[in-house]
Amino acid sequence: MRFSYEVVNEDSNIAVVTLWSSVDQVKRLLGDSIRLVGIIGNLYTPVGINYMIATLSRFNWIDTLIVLGLDYNGVGDLLIRFFRDGALDALLVDRGVADGVRSTVRVIDLREAFKAYNIDLIIRAIRENYRPGRRPVRPLINVKVRESERGGGWVLPLVGAFIYERDTYRSWVKLVDLVLNYGFDKGDYREFIAPMVVIDSVGKPHPFRRLSEAGLRGLALPADVGKAIINELRINPYSMGAVYHGSDYLVQGVISGDYYNQVVYLRSVDVLNDWCRQLYRWWSLAKSVVDALNREFNAWYSVGSMAIIPFSARIYVKDLGRAEDFVKRNAGVFREFVEDPRGNFLVMREGDSVIVEHRLPVTNLLHRRFSFNSLEEAYNALKNSNYFTNYSHAMYLGKELARAFLLRDYEQDRL
């Protein structure tokens, strides 16, 4: 991260920070008065304030900072607070350097004038404070911003995430990684609230790398759970009432087409030590429901997908080191291919355009066809779409689209 700025007039004593507003837009609004500005740049984050301090330390003749532009996230307030009383939550430069800049720079807050489109007031402030000549007001210092990786839990409690898998072991690694990196520290555990993990076993006998029938039997649920679901589906296989409430869980099953699908809500799960046992337990229930219905009705149902939603997915503080080692040992999991059940993409060139065909899984029949004239057009059309289940699939398509627009002889997947 850097303070993104542009030098306009090296003799000027004025810096303009536009926060989230476009620098080019502000330059156009200022007209000829832009030539009276020394440097102009954006500021998006509190960390960026440190890079601004470093920049002002080098431009040691800047003594006036004009703040304007749209302030989407409150960074302008933090900047004003720093110059007013020296407070900065993430100070990454020497305090003496920060105080030296703060004590020698006058801040003029014109955010409201910018919002009201009072450009005359902004131009007047620039003209009244303009003093050319590069007269230093503090020592020239080349400052290094000391920024290192932050440890610990995430800064905010996050709710909701989605992991799609056809392999339960990969789901374990990915869930531990999710809680480890984005869980919020609460006393003796780190917690991520309500992630959804979907295990898809369509077309497979089971989703486990190693399946122990003895292990499944050892983790059996009370007989009432399976009976309640089977009894409801026996009456109506498409019923939405196949639900069982336990003391710390809720399970619901439904048949769609040839598949029995199941959702399990759990109060909490220790994702490092208990996730695999939970998967065994609930997949075993799904398999027992399918087997019972098939025997009774001479049917051909199979287990489709199982979704598990722990309200509190947690790793205990005493296990954080083990969790980090576990994820590191299994880093290869994140490179393994996971087919997207929402279909595949074919990418090809036609003249100056790039064609993207979205095709159905299994049959490969055409679902949608797009024609794009630029990478920006493709990005805007696809960035917030529902065409992807996996992050990796979206990243892959982005990579291939970039190649397709760059290469006249583009061929998909050819390196």
ABEGO torsion letter per residue (X at the ends): XBBBBBBABAABABBBBAEABBAAAAAAAAEAAAAABABBBBBABAAAAAAAAAAAAABAABABBBBBEBBAAGAAAAAAAAAAAGBBABBABBAAAAAAAAAABBBBBAAAAAAAGBAAAAAAAAAAABBBGGBBABBBBBBBBBBBBBBEBBABBBBEBBBBBABAAAAAAAAAAAAAAABBBBEABBBBBGBBBBBBABGBABABABBBAAAAAAABBBAAAAAAAAAAAAABAABAABBBBBAABBBBBBBBEABBBBBBBBABBBAAAAAAAAAAAAAAAAAAAAAAAAAAAGBABBBBBBBBBBABBBBBAAAAAAAAAAAAAAAAAAABBBBBAAEBBBBBBBEABBBBBBBBBGAGBBABBBBBABAAAAAAAAAABAABABAAAAAAAAAAAAAAAABAABBBGBX
